[in-house]
Amino acid sequence: MKQVFKRPESMTSKPFHFCPGCHHGIVHRLVAEALDHFSLREKTIGVASVGCSVFLYDYFAVDVIESPHGRAAAVAAGTKRVLNDRIVFTYQGDGDLAAIGTAEVIHAANRGDNITIIFVNNSIYGMTGGQMAPTTLLGQRSTTSPYGRDCDRDGYPIKMTEMLAELEGPSLVSRVAVNTPGNVKKARKVIRQAFQMQVEGKGFSFVEVLSTCPTNWGMTPQAANDRIAEEMIPYFPLGTLKQKDVVDVL
Amino acid sequence: MSSPKKVFTKGNEAIAMAAINAGCRYYFGYPITPQNEIPEYMAEHLPATGGEFLQAESEIASINMLIGAAATGVRVMTSSSGPGISLMQEGFSYFAGNELPAVVVNISRQGPGLGGINATQGDYFQSVKGGGHGDYKLIVLAPHTGQELYDLTIKAFELAEKYRILTLILGDAILGQIKEPIVPWIPEKTAGDPDRDWLITGAKGREPRLIKSLFLADGEMEKHCWHLQEKYERIERDDVMLEEVDTADADLIVVAFGSVARIVKSAISQAREAGLKVGLVRPITLFPFPRKRLFELGGRTKHFLVAEMNTGQMVEDVKLSLPGDCQVEFYGRPGGSVPTPEDLYSIVSENCEKLQA
């Protein structure tokens, strides 16, 4: 009998600790599938960030360096400068990348550092218990915006993909979602393209993945999934904003 | 010792030259006075070695790039001055928790705040007492001449690798900017062992590896802290460095480090000529601090004078090291004021007069 589905070799067998309905598990798998696709597991170095994704090393069967909060892009840049024939990726949440780590990601992108960044945007601080993130939508309640995010006080949800796409350095800048089977397929393709950019030495690749946080949104998994389509995508539109020429491998 | 030929060079350049000769191949840094000759030298000379110089967007980025590079096992360095070192303290703590080796140079400047760029020793506490969060130590080396800047830079890479620790070289503008003849040399060992079992290189044909400092399970973090402490105790046992001048018969021992120790040397030779029995203890390692040797010396000599270019920092460690019946005086010049040999001679002779009276 032909096996049509299995756990990617780049993943360990450890069960995810993520909450029911959280999208991290799907995104982890898509990254692992991309590493498998190009047979990269044994030459890949992951950089874990601070937040729910810090346990990256429990789930990916690759070498991992744990980064200080927000500094993953700088850590990855240091590793890649030394081991430029290895594949280096970071996996960061919105608090990590779009608040405390804004400078590091912008300058890594601007230098065109040949690394891949997976940016998981769930519009909230997950691990610390649901505080307002730079990507929290206007009016969205969080433990530190209990009356809803107010643009006069808190500013606007930051659009990292649009900002980074303006720079010369990146090879690929894209936003995807994993809330429907169709979007998962599109996300799989874009994440694969992002790693292909790095394999081909084309420079900095960046994929923003819209994600749920049912626990801190106070929603059921289904309602959280629906919120992606109803509230997140309208403000954070999906699509590839920048892409250097690459041969389609799919 | 490959070449006995002397070169006339600035202290900052001596550090950079020594780093490259010690096998440092990657440098990440951000400009700040008075240490800019270090990144400039690295930018000019590292490419020819097959290594790379990268100017980071901040000292925070520099120290984190250093984490990423150090995890692969290559010899790496950054340098900065006070305010930039403050920004790096976060990374220092991660270096300690992650047990990664690297060398950081602080050609310090005045503070607090933006301060100024003259020579000062106000960063002693920051260097030896932590500065970042958590229970940790760095090895801190305090050179006092151009040649020592060169030699201790090489030593810094060796110690960093020996203990998987961040080694800090603490200098100041006098040391960084002064031009002196030095004899460059190349050590036998210019790279760490490529078979170290923690290097992050990609899990080819082996189990994946992890560099981390997060320990959430019950008791795990305590175990890690005690493991680090055991390492710091080994360092204190095996790698204390100090210089002593005329301590054997001294009635008064001056304790000073770095550039001020050099001025003290002039003052005490003047004192000896005047018949005053004055000696010097110059800690070369600020951590590990030479507390055992100070305790021994305090058995015979009961009067000590600590001279620093700050308002009194190392003096606390001297007091903690000496037997309780020793008397410790302090002479300090903070904020970029540098004492002359005459200033120090008169302080030394006043103290000697007090002893006789």
Interface residues (C-beta under 8 A of the other chain):
Chain A: R41 E42 K43 T44 I45 V47 A48 V54 Y57 F60 A61 V62 D63 V64 I65 E66 S67 P68 R71 A74 V75 A76 A77 G78 T79 K80 R81 V82 L83 R86 I87 A103 E104 I106 H107
Chain B: Y26 F28 E52 L54 A56 E57 S58 I60 A61 S62 N64 M65 L66 I67 G68 A69 A70 A71 T72 V74 V76 E90 G91 Y94 N98 I200 T201 G202 A203 K204 G205 P208 R209 L210 I211 K212 S213 L214
